[in-house]
Amino acid sequence: MHSLYQEIVFTPTPKLKILAPKNTYTIKNHILLRLQSPIKTYSIKWEVEKMVSIEDIPAEQRWEIAARAASAIPFAYDIAFRETIGEKYDEMERPIMVEAGKEIKNLASALGLPTGNAREINETFGIITTILYGPEFRGETTEEGDDRTVGTVTQCPNLNRAVEMGVDPQIVALTGCQTFCKSVVENLNPGFTQHFNKRMCGGDPYCESVIERRK
């Protein structure tokens, strides 16, 4: 960060406020004035730090920005093409979601995450989902076992983006999410599969996902 000085000259009033652009500057030294005369003019100089590099943005904030963008992109495509293509859009989106599920396997391998049973698959899927979609994602395991594990999701960034963007999650997210999640699990370990019992995009209060050994 580069330090610089900003100077302001003002005549104070009881309701005086000094404002700096919140997303650009951080006030390093705060100055407190005791106002005794409403007609006296003051000159204040304070040091600020100006962001000049990507490294100046906290890692947590960078992660959150990237995750929000990642969760919004599929719906941006949906808005752009569904009106023209109609129901065939879901058919076109399906192979994309399948391939996205395959990529999760590559990420798990690169990170050395385990996928030997249902419990490990669920944990690995949760870790990578949080990496990709950020701190908005919230879930927990409700039933745990090597052959069958059940988890719930109570906060979903994809659902949040759909609502923010004014699209119906039951139309734009329900099918694609199921395709993606099933592909993820079956690529992490071909001996297992996945399905949902409850879906927030379908109106349920939470999502319930089952990962189990293929029969």
Phi and psi in degrees as GROMACS dihedral restraints (atoms count N, CA, C in turn):
[ dihedral_restraints ]
;  ai    aj    ak    al  type     phi  dphi    fc
    3     4     5     6     1  -103.2    20    10
    4     5     6     7     1   133.2    20    10
    6     7     8     9     1   -91.2    20    10
    7     8     9    10     1   144.3    20    10
    9    10    11    12     1  -149.2    20    10
   10    11    12    13     1   167.1    20    10
   12    13    14    15     1  -111.2    20    10
   13    14    15    16     1   137.0    20    10
   15    16    17    18     1  -116.4    20    10
   16    17    18    19     1   138.9    20    10
   18    19    20    21     1  -125.0    20    10
   19    20    21    22     1   140.3    20    10
   21    22    23    24     1  -136.0    20    10
   22    23    24    25     1   138.0    20    10
   24    25    26    27     1  -113.5    20    10
   25    26    27    28     1   130.2    20    10
   27    28    29    30     1  -152.6    20    10
   28    29    30    31     1   160.0    20    10
   30    31    32    33     1  -106.3    20    10
   31    32    33    34     1   112.3    20    10
   33    34    35    36     1   -71.6    20    10
   34    35    36    37     1   149.9    20    10
   36    37    38    39     1  -128.9    20    10
   37    38    39    40     1   165.2    20    10
   39    40    41    42     1   -57.4    20    10
   40    41    42    43     1   -22.6    20    10
   42    43    44    45     1  -109.2    20    10
   43    44    45    46     1    21.5    20    10
   45    46    47    48     1   -62.1    20    10
   46    47    48    49     1   136.5    20    10
   48    49    50    51     1  -130.5    20    10
   49    50    51    52     1   141.5    20    10
   51    52    53    54     1  -109.5    20    10
   52    53    54    55     1   124.3    20    10
   54    55    56    57     1  -115.8    20    10
   55    56    57    58     1   141.0    20    10
   57    58    59    60     1  -128.2    20    10
   58    59    60    61     1   149.5    20    10
   60    61    62    63     1   -58.1    20    10
   61    62    63    64     1   115.1    20    10
   63    64    65    66     1   -60.2    20    10
   64    65    66    67     1   -39.3    20    10
   66    67    68    69     1   -87.2    20    10
   67    68    69    70     1    -1.4    20    10
   69    70    71    72     1  -116.4    20    10
   70    71    72    73     1   -38.5    20    10
   72    73    74    75     1  -120.8    20    10
   73    74    75    76     1   147.6    20    10
   75    76    77    78     1  -120.8    20    10
   76    77    78    79     1   121.0    20    10
   78    79    80    81     1   -72.1    20    10
   79    80    81    82     1   120.9    20    10
   81    82    83    84     1   -84.1    20    10
   82    83    84    85     1   -43.9    20    10
   84    85    86    87     1  -119.4    20    10
   85    86    87    88     1   116.6    20    10
   87    88    89    90     1   -85.6    20    10
   88    89    90    91     1   138.6    20    10
   90    91    92    93     1  -117.9    20    10
   91    92    93    94     1   126.5    20    10
   93    94    95    96     1  -108.8    20    10
   94    95    96    97     1   126.4    20    10
   96    97    98    99     1  -109.6    20    10
   97    98    99   100     1   139.6    20    10
   99   100   101   102     1   -97.9    20    10
  100   101   102   103     1   110.3    20    10
  102   103   104   105     1   -81.0    20    10
  103   104   105   106     1   119.9    20    10
  105   106   107   108     1  -112.9    20    10
  106   107   108   109     1   -29.9    20    10
  108   109   110   111     1  -130.2    20    10
  109   110   111   112     1   122.4    20    10
  111   112   113   114     1   -73.9    20    10
  112   113   114   115     1    -1.5    20    10
  114   115   116   117     1  -113.5    20    10
  115   116   117   118     1    -5.2    20    10
  117   118   119   120     1   -79.4    20    10
  118   119   120   121     1   140.9    20    10
  120   121   122   123     1   -97.6    20    10
  121   122   123   124     1   132.1    20    10
  123   124   125   126     1  -113.0    20    10
  124   125   126   127     1   152.3    20    10
  126   127   128   129     1  -122.3    20    10
  127   128   129   130     1   123.0    20    10
  129   130   131   132     1  -117.8    20    10
  130   131   132   133     1   139.8    20    10
  132   133   134   135     1  -126.5    20    10
  133   134   135   136     1   127.9    20    10
  135   136   137   138     1  -134.1    20    10
  136   137   138   139     1   152.5    20    10
  138   139   140   141     1   -90.3    20    10
  139   140   141   142     1   134.6    20    10
  141   142   143   144     1  -127.0    20    10
  142   143   144   145     1   159.5    20    10
  144   145   146   147     1  -114.2    20    10
  145   146   147   148     1   125.2    20    10
  147   148   149   150     1  -102.8    20    10
  148   149   150   151     1   133.6    20    10
  150   151   152   153     1   -71.7    20    10
  151   152   153   154     1   125.1    20    10
  153   154   155   156     1  -128.9    20    10
  154   155   156   157     1     1.7    20    10
  156   157   158   159     1  -147.7    20    10
  157   158   159   160     1   155.7    20    10
  159   160   161   162     1   -59.0    20    10
  160   161   162   163     1   -29.6    20    10
  162   163   164   165     1   -69.2    20    10
  163   164   165   166     1   -17.5    20    10
  165   166   167   168     1   -75.9    20    10
  166   167   168   169     1   -16.0    20    10
  168   169   170   171     1   -89.2    20    10
  169   170   171   172     1   123.7    20    10
  171   172   173   174     1   -54.8    20    10
  172   173   174   175     1   143.0    20    10
  174   175   176   177     1   -56.5    20    10
  175   176   177   178     1   -38.9    20    10
  177   178   179   180     1   -62.9    20    10
  178   179   180   181     1   -39.5    20    10
  180   181   182   183     1   -70.2    20    10
  181   182   183   184     1   -39.4    20    10
  183   184   185   186     1   -61.0    20    10
  184   185   186   187     1   -42.4    20    10
  186   187   188   189     1   -61.1    20    10
  187   188   189   190     1   -45.2    20    10
  189   190   191   192     1   -64.6    20    10
  190   191   192   193     1   -40.8    20    10
  192   193   194   195     1   -63.2    20    10
  193   194   195   196     1   -47.2    20    10
  195   196   197   198     1   -63.4    20    10
  196   197   198   199     1   -40.4    20    10
  198   199   200   201     1   -66.7    20    10
  199   200   201   202     1   -40.1    20    10
  201   202   203   204     1   -63.7    20    10
  202   203   204   205     1   -40.0    20    10
  204   205   206   207     1   -65.6    20    10
  205   206   207   208     1   -41.8    20    10
  207   208   209   210     1   -62.4    20    10
  208   209   210   211     1   -38.9    20    10
  210   211   212   213     1   -77.2    20    10
  211   212   213   214     1   -17.2    20    10
  213   214   215   216     1   -90.1    20    10
  214   215   216   217     1   -27.9    20    10
  216   217   218   219     1   -57.4    20    10
  217   218   219   220     1   -46.6    20    10
  219   220   221   222     1   -58.2    20    10
  220   221   222   223     1   -35.5    20    10
  222   223   224   225     1   -76.6    20    10
  223   224   225   226     1   -28.3    20    10
  225   226   227   228     1   -63.8    20    10
  226   227   228   229     1   -42.7    20    10
  228   229   230   231     1   -63.8    20    10
  229   230   231   232     1   -41.5    20    10
  231   232   233   234     1   -60.3    20    10
  232   233   234   235     1   -46.2    20    10
  234   235   236   237     1   -61.0    20    10
  235   236   237   238     1   -39.3    20    10
  237   238   239   240     1   -71.8    20    10
  238   239   240   241     1   -34.7    20    10
  240   241   242   243     1  -113.4    20    10
  241   242   243   244     1   -24.9    20    10
  243   244   245   246     1   -62.9    20    10
  244   245   246   247     1   -39.1    20    10
  246   247   248   249     1   -61.4    20    10
  247   248   249   250     1   -34.0    20    10
  249   250   251   252     1   -83.3    20    10
  250   251   252   253     1   -42.9    20    10
  252   253   254   255     1   -85.8    20    10
  253   254   255   256     1   -31.9    20    10
  255   256   257   258     1    78.1    20    10
  256   257   258   259     1  -145.9    20    10
  258   259   260   261     1   -64.8    20    10
  259   260   261   262     1   -19.9    20    10
  261   262   263   264     1   -66.1    20    10
  262   263   264   265     1   -15.1    20    10
  264   265   266   267     1   -60.7    20    10
  265   266   267   268     1   -39.6    20    10
  267   268   269   270     1   -60.9    20    10
  268   269   270   271     1   -37.7    20    10
  270   271   272   273     1   -66.5    20    10
  271   272   273   274     1   -38.6    20    10
  273   274   275   276     1   -71.4    20    10
  274   275   276   277     1   -33.6    20    10
  276   277   278   279     1   -75.5    20    10
  277   278   279   280     1   -27.3    20    10
  279   280   281   282     1   -55.8    20    10
  280   281   282   283     1   -52.5    20    10
  282   283   284   285     1   -62.9    20    10
  283   284   285   286     1   -26.5    20    10
  285   286   287   288     1   -66.7    20    10
  286   287   288   289     1   -44.0    20    10
  288   289   290   291     1   -67.1    20    10
  289   290   291   292     1   -35.1    20    10
  291   292   293   294     1   -63.6    20    10
  292   293   294   295     1   -44.8    20    10
  294   295   296   297     1   -66.3    20    10
  295   296   297   298     1   -36.5    20    10
  297   298   299   300     1   -61.9    20    10
  298   299   300   301     1   -37.9    20    10
  300   301   302   303     1   -63.4    20    10
  301   302   303   304     1   -36.9    20    10
  303   304   305   306     1   -63.9    20    10
  304   305   306   307     1   -36.6    20    10
  306   307   308   309     1   -65.1    20    10
  307   308   309   310     1   -30.0    20    10
  309   310   311   312     1   -61.6    20    10
  310   311   312   313     1   -36.6    20    10
  312   313   314   315     1   -59.3    20    10
  313   314   315   316     1   -42.7    20    10
  315   316   317   318     1   -63.8    20    10
  316   317   318   319     1   -40.1    20    10
  318   319   320   321     1   -64.9    20    10
  319   320   321   322     1   -43.3    20    10
  321   322   323   324     1   -61.6    20    10
  322   323   324   325     1   -41.9    20    10
  324   325   326   327     1   -65.2    20    10
  325   326   327   328     1   -42.5    20    10
  327   328   329   330     1   -63.7    20    10
  328   329   330   331     1   -33.5    20    10
  330   331   332   333     1   -89.6    20    10
  331   332   333   334     1    -4.9    20    10
  333   334   335   336     1    69.0    20    10
  334   335   336   337     1    32.3    20    10
  336   337   338   339     1   -86.2    20    10
  337   338   339   340     1   141.5    20    10
  339   340   341   342     1   -78.5    20    10
  340   341   342   343     1   148.4    20    10
  342   343   344   345     1  -144.2    20    10
  343   344   345   346     1    32.2    20    10
  345   346   347   348     1   -79.4    20    10
  346   347   348   349     1   -21.0    20    10
  348   349   350   351     1  -149.0    20    10
  349   350   351   352     1  -179.9    20    10
  351   352   353   354     1   -61.7    20    10
  352   353   354   355     1   -39.4    20    10
  354   355   356   357     1   -62.8    20    10
  355   356   357   358     1   -47.0    20    10
  357   358   359   360     1   -67.6    20    10
  358   359   360   361     1   -39.0    20    10
  360   361   362   363     1   -60.5    20    10
  361   362   363   364     1   -44.8    20    10
  363   364   365   366     1   -62.1    20    10
  364   365   366   367     1   -44.1    20    10
  366   367   368   369     1   -65.8    20    10
  367   368   369   370     1   -43.9    20    10
  369   370   371   372     1   -65.0    20    10
  370   371   372   373     1   -43.7    20    10
  372   373   374   375     1   -59.4    20    10
  373   374   375   376     1   -42.7    20    10
  375   376   377   378     1   -63.9    20    10
  376   377   378   379     1   -41.1    20    10
  378   379   380   381     1   -63.3    20    10
  379   380   381   382     1   -48.3    20    10
  381   382   383   384     1   -69.5    20    10
  382   383   384   385     1   -37.2    20    10
  384   385   386   387     1   -60.2    20    10
  385   386   387   388     1   -40.7    20    10
  387   388   389   390     1   -67.8    20    10
  388   389   390   391     1   -39.3    20    10
  390   391   392   393     1   -59.5    20    10
  391   392   393   394     1   -45.7    20    10
  393   394   395   396     1   -74.7    20    10
  394   395   396   397     1   -39.4    20    10
  396   397   398   399     1  -109.1    20    10
  397   398   399   400     1    -1.5    20    10
  399   400   401   402     1    82.7    20    10
  400   401   402   403     1  -173.1    20    10
  402   403   404   405     1   -69.4    20    10
  403   404   405   406     1    -8.2    20    10
  405   406   407   408     1   -67.0    20    10
  406   407   408   409     1   -28.1    20    10
  408   409   410   411     1   -71.6    20    10
  409   410   411   412     1   128.6    20    10
  411   412   413   414     1  -136.3    20    10
  412   413   414   415     1   130.6    20    10
  414   415   416   417     1  -159.2    20    10
  415   416   417   418     1   171.1    20    10
  417   418   419   420     1  -152.6    20    10
  418   419   420   421     1   159.2    20    10
  420   421   422   423     1   -92.9    20    10
  421   422   423   424     1   129.0    20    10
  423   424   425   426     1  -107.6    20    10
  424   425   426   427     1   -20.5    20    10
  426   427   428   429     1  -146.9    20    10
  427   428   429   430     1   128.4    20    10
  429   430   431   432     1  -128.5    20    10
  430   431   432   433     1   132.1    20    10
  432   433   434   435     1  -167.1    20    10
  433   434   435   436     1   164.8    20    10
  435   436   437   438     1   -70.7    20    10
  436   437   438   439     1   -33.2    20    10
  438   439   440   441     1   -96.3    20    10
  439   440   441   442     1   -22.6    20    10
  441   442   443   444     1  -151.9    20    10
  442   443   444   445     1   128.5    20    10
  444   445   446   447     1  -134.8    20    10
  445   446   447   448     1   137.6    20    10
  447   448   449   450     1  -118.5    20    10
  448   449   450   451     1   133.3    20    10
  450   451   452   453     1  -132.9    20    10
  451   452   453   454     1   156.5    20    10
  453   454   455   456     1  -120.5    20    10
  454   455   456   457     1   149.6    20    10
  456   457   458   459     1  -119.0    20    10
  457   458   459   460     1   125.0    20    10
  459   460   461   462     1  -109.4    20    10
  460   461   462   463     1   -19.1    20    10
  462   463   464   465     1  -134.5    20    10
  463   464   465   466     1   122.4    20    10
  465   466   467   468     1  -126.7    20    10
  466   467   468   469     1   120.5    20    10
  468   469   470   471     1   -64.0    20    10
  469   470   471   472     1   -31.4    20    10
  471   472   473   474     1   -65.4    20    10
  472   473   474   475     1   -43.4    20    10
  474   475   476   477     1   -62.5    20    10
  475   476   477   478     1   -42.5    20    10
  477   478   479   480     1   -60.6    20    10
  478   479   480   481     1   -43.0    20    10
  480   481   482   483     1   -66.3    20    10
  481   482   483   484     1   -40.6    20    10
  483   484   485   486     1   -60.0    20    10
  484   485   486   487     1   -44.0    20    10
  486   487   488   489     1   -64.8    20    10
  487   488   489   490     1   -45.2    20    10
  489   490   491   492     1   -62.1    20    10
  490   491   492   493     1   -34.7    20    10
  492   493   494   495     1   -87.9    20    10
  493   494   495   496     1     0.1    20    10
  495   496   497   498     1    74.4    20    10
  496   497   498   499     1    28.7    20    10
  498   499   500   501     1  -114.0    20    10
  499   500   501   502     1   155.9    20    10
  501   502   503   504     1   -79.7    20    10
  502   503   504   505     1   114.6    20    10
  504   505   506   507     1   -61.5    20    10
  505   506   507   508     1   -27.8    20    10
  507   508   509   510     1   -66.7    20    10
  508   509   510   511     1   -26.5    20    10
  510   511   512   513     1   -89.9    20    10
  511   512   513   514     1   -45.8    20    10
  513   514   515   516     1   -92.0    20    10
  514   515   516   517     1   -16.6    20    10
  516   517   518   519     1  -121.3    20    10
  517   518   519   520     1   -30.4    20    10
  519   520   521   522     1   -58.1    20    10
  520   521   522   523     1   -54.9    20    10
  522   523   524   525     1   -69.4    20    10
  523   524   525   526     1   -45.7    20    10
  525   526   527   528     1   -62.9    20    10
  526   527   528   529     1   -39.5    20    10
  528   529   530   531     1   -64.9    20    10
  529   530   531   532     1   -44.2    20    10
  531   532   533   534     1   -61.8    20    10
  532   533   534   535     1   -44.3    20    10
  534   535   536   537     1   -60.6    20    10
  535   536   537   538     1   -44.6    20    10
  537   538   539   540     1   -63.2    20    10
  538   539   540   541     1   -50.9    20    10
  540   541   542   543     1   -63.2    20    10
  541   542   543   544     1   -42.1    20    10
  543   544   545   546     1   -63.2    20    10
  544   545   546   547     1   -41.8    20    10
  546   547   548   549     1   -64.7    20    10
  547   548   549   550     1   -41.0    20    10
  549   550   551   552     1   -57.4    20    10
  550   551   552   553     1   -53.9    20    10
  552   553   554   555     1   -62.3    20    10
  553   554   555   556     1   -44.7    20    10
  555   556   557   558     1   -71.5    20    10
  556   557   558   559     1   -21.1    20    10
  558   559   560   561     1   -87.3    20    10
  559   560   561   562     1   -32.6    20    10
  561   562   563   564     1   -64.1    20    10
  562   563   564   565     1   -38.1    20    10
  564   565   566   567     1  -156.1    20    10
  565   566   567   568     1   107.2    20    10
  567   568   569   570     1   -60.5    20    10
  568   569   570   571     1   -12.5    20    10
  570   571   572   573     1   -82.0    20    10
  571   572   573   574     1    -2.4    20    10
  573   574   575   576     1  -126.7    20    10
  574   575   576   577     1   160.7    20    10
  576   577   578   579     1  -139.5    20    10
  577   578   579   580     1   177.2    20    10
  579   580   581   582     1  -144.1    20    10
  580   581   582   583     1   145.9    20    10
  582   583   584   585     1  -150.3    20    10
  583   584   585   586     1   163.7    20    10
  585   586   587   588     1  -103.8    20    10
  586   587   588   589     1   140.9    20    10
  588   589   590   591     1   -97.1    20    10
  589   590   591   592     1   -31.8    20    10
  591   592   593   594     1  -136.0    20    10
  592   593   594   595     1   147.9    20    10
  594   595   596   597     1  -138.0    20    10
  595   596   597   598     1   122.2    20    10
  597   598   599   600     1   -63.0    20    10
  598   599   600   601     1   -35.6    20    10
  600   601   602   603     1   -65.3    20    10
  601   602   603   604     1   -20.0    20    10
  603   604   605   606     1   -96.8    20    10
  604   605   606   607     1     3.9    20    10
  606   607   608   609     1   107.9    20    10
  607   608   609   610     1    -4.3    20    10
  609   610   611   612     1   -74.7    20    10
  610   611   612   613     1   157.5    20    10
  612   613   614   615     1   -72.5    20    10
  613   614   615   616     1   -16.4    20    10
  615   616   617   618     1  -158.8    20    10
  616   617   618   619     1   164.8    20    10
  618   619   620   621     1   -94.4    20    10
  619   620   621   622     1   139.1    20    10
  621   622   623   624     1  -122.1    20    10
  622   623   624   625     1   117.4    20    10
  624   625   626   627     1  -111.9    20    10
  625   626   627   628     1   136.0    20    10
  627   628   629   630     1  -114.9    20    10
  628   629   630   631     1   124.5    20    10
  630   631   632   633     1  -111.2    20    10
  631   632   633   634     1   123.0    20    10
  633   634   635   636     1  -145.6    20    10
  634   635   636   637     1   159.0    20    10
  636   637   638   639     1   -67.5    20    10
  637   638   639   640     1   140.4    20    10
  639   640   641   642     1   -63.7    20    10
  640   641   642   643     1   143.2    20    10
